[in-house]
Amino acid sequence: NLKLDDKYEDLVNNVTVSPVKDTQIISISVQDTNKQKARDIANEIPKVFTKEAKRITKANDIQVIDKAILPKDAVKPNKMMNIAIAAVLGMMIGLFVVFVLEYLDNKIKTPQDIEKHLGLSVIGVIPNEDMA
C-alpha cells in the first residue's frame, strides 16, 4: 500500500510484532533510518492486518488502540551513552598500558638498584647536573 522500495527481507528485519502479556493486544514497532517512513509502516500494518483478519476469521471487533507518532529523538545510536562508555574504556586501557610499561621497565636507575639486582657495591656516583 505504501509503495516501498524495500525488499521483503529488509522490511521483516525492521518490523517487530509482539504480544502484550496477558492481553489480546499486539504491539508493533518499526525501526528505520527515516522516521516518517517508520511511522507510516507502523500505521499501515494494523490497517492491512484488520482487513485480513476480518476476511479470514470473520471477526468484527478488531481495533487499533494507538497510532504511531514521529519520535522526537533517534532511538539508536545513543550518543551520550557511547561517549561515556568510550571514555571509561579509554581510561581503563590507558591505566592498563601504564601499569604494564611500569612492570616491564627493568632499567637500573639508582645506586640501590645496582646493589639489589647485581649484588655489587657502588663506589661512586656521577651527579647529573645541567650544563646550561
C-alpha positions as CSV (number, residue, x, y, z in Angstrom):
1,N,0.0,0.0,0.0
2,L,2.9,2.4,0.7
3,K,4.8,1.5,-2.5
4,L,8.1,1.0,-0.6
5,D,11.3,0.4,-2.4
6,D,12.5,-2.0,0.3
7,K,12.9,-5.7,-0.2
8,Y,10.7,-8.1,1.8
9,E,13.7,-9.3,3.9
10,D,14.6,-5.7,4.9
11,L,11.0,-5.0,5.9
12,V,10.8,-8.1,8.0
13,N,14.1,-7.3,9.8
14,N,12.9,-3.7,10.6
15,V,9.4,-4.7,11.9
16,T,8.9,-6.4,15.3
17,V,5.4,-7.7,16.3
18,S,5.0,-9.0,19.8
19,P,2.0,-9.8,22.1
20,V,1.4,-7.7,25.2
21,K,1.5,-10.0,28.2
22,D,-1.9,-11.4,29.5
23,T,-3.9,-9.5,26.9
24,Q,-5.1,-9.9,23.3
25,I,-3.2,-6.7,22.3
26,I,-0.4,-6.9,19.7
27,S,2.5,-4.4,19.8
28,I,4.1,-3.3,16.5
29,S,7.4,-1.5,16.4
30,V,9.4,-0.4,13.3
31,Q,13.0,0.8,13.1
32,D,14.2,2.7,10.1
33,T,16.6,5.4,9.3
34,N,13.7,7.6,8.1
35,K,11.3,8.3,10.9
36,Q,8.4,9.3,8.7
37,K,8.7,6.0,6.8
38,A,8.9,4.1,10.1
39,R,5.7,5.8,11.3
40,D,3.9,5.2,8.0
41,I,4.8,1.5,8.1
42,A,3.8,1.1,11.7
43,N,0.4,2.8,11.0
44,E,-0.2,0.8,7.8
45,I,0.4,-2.7,9.2
46,P,-2.7,-2.6,11.6
47,K,-4.9,-1.4,8.7
48,V,-3.9,-4.3,6.5
49,F,-4.0,-6.7,9.4
50,T,-7.5,-5.6,10.4
51,K,-8.8,-6.2,6.8
52,E,-7.1,-9.6,6.5
53,A,-8.2,-10.8,10.0
54,K,-11.8,-9.8,9.3
55,R,-11.6,-11.6,5.9
56,I,-10.0,-14.8,7.3
57,T,-11.7,-15.1,10.7
58,K,-14.9,-13.2,10.1
59,A,-14.2,-11.2,13.3
60,N,-15.8,-7.8,13.5
61,D,-14.2,-6.5,16.7
62,I,-10.6,-5.7,15.7
63,Q,-9.5,-2.2,16.8
64,V,-6.4,-0.1,16.6
65,I,-5.7,1.3,20.1
66,D,-2.8,3.7,19.3
67,K,-1.3,5.1,16.2
68,A,2.4,5.6,15.7
69,I,3.8,9.1,16.1
70,L,7.0,10.7,15.0
71,P,9.8,10.3,17.6
72,K,11.5,13.4,18.8
73,D,14.9,11.9,19.1
74,A,16.7,9.0,17.4
75,V,16.3,5.6,19.2
76,K,19.7,4.4,18.1
77,P,22.6,5.2,18.5
78,N,22.6,6.7,22.0
79,K,25.5,9.2,21.5
80,M,25.9,10.2,25.2
81,M,26.0,6.5,26.3
82,N,28.5,5.7,23.6
83,I,30.7,8.7,24.6
84,A,30.6,7.6,28.3
85,I,31.5,4.0,27.5
86,A,34.3,5.1,25.3
87,A,35.7,7.5,28.0
88,V,35.6,4.8,30.7
89,L,37.2,2.1,28.4
90,G,39.8,4.6,27.2
91,M,40.8,5.4,30.8
92,M,40.9,1.7,31.7
93,I,43.1,0.8,28.7
94,G,45.4,3.8,29.4
95,L,45.9,2.7,33.1
96,F,46.5,-0.9,31.9
97,V,49.2,0.3,29.5
98,V,50.8,2.5,32.1
99,F,50.9,-0.4,34.6
100,V,52.3,-2.9,32.0
101,L,55.0,-0.4,30.9
102,E,56.0,0.2,34.5
103,Y,56.0,-3.5,35.3
104,L,58.2,-4.3,32.2
105,D,60.6,-1.5,32.9
106,N,63.8,-3.2,34.0
107,K,66.3,-0.3,33.7
108,I,68.8,0.4,36.5
109,K,68.1,3.9,37.7
110,T,69.5,4.3,41.2
111,P,72.6,3.0,43.1
112,Q,70.2,0.9,45.2
113,D,69.1,-0.9,42.0
114,I,72.7,-1.8,41.3
115,E,73.2,-3.3,44.8
116,K,69.8,-5.0,44.7
117,H,69.9,-6.6,41.2
118,L,73.7,-7.1,40.6
119,G,74.9,-7.6,44.1
120,L,77.7,-5.1,43.6
121,S,78.8,-2.3,45.9
122,V,78.7,1.2,44.5
123,I,82.0,3.0,44.8
124,G,80.9,6.4,43.4
125,V,78.1,8.3,41.7
126,I,78.4,10.9,39.0
127,P,75.9,13.7,39.7
128,N,73.5,14.7,36.9
129,E,73.9,18.5,36.5
130,D,72.6,20.7,33.8
131,M,75.3,22.5,32.0
132,A,73.1,25.4,30.8
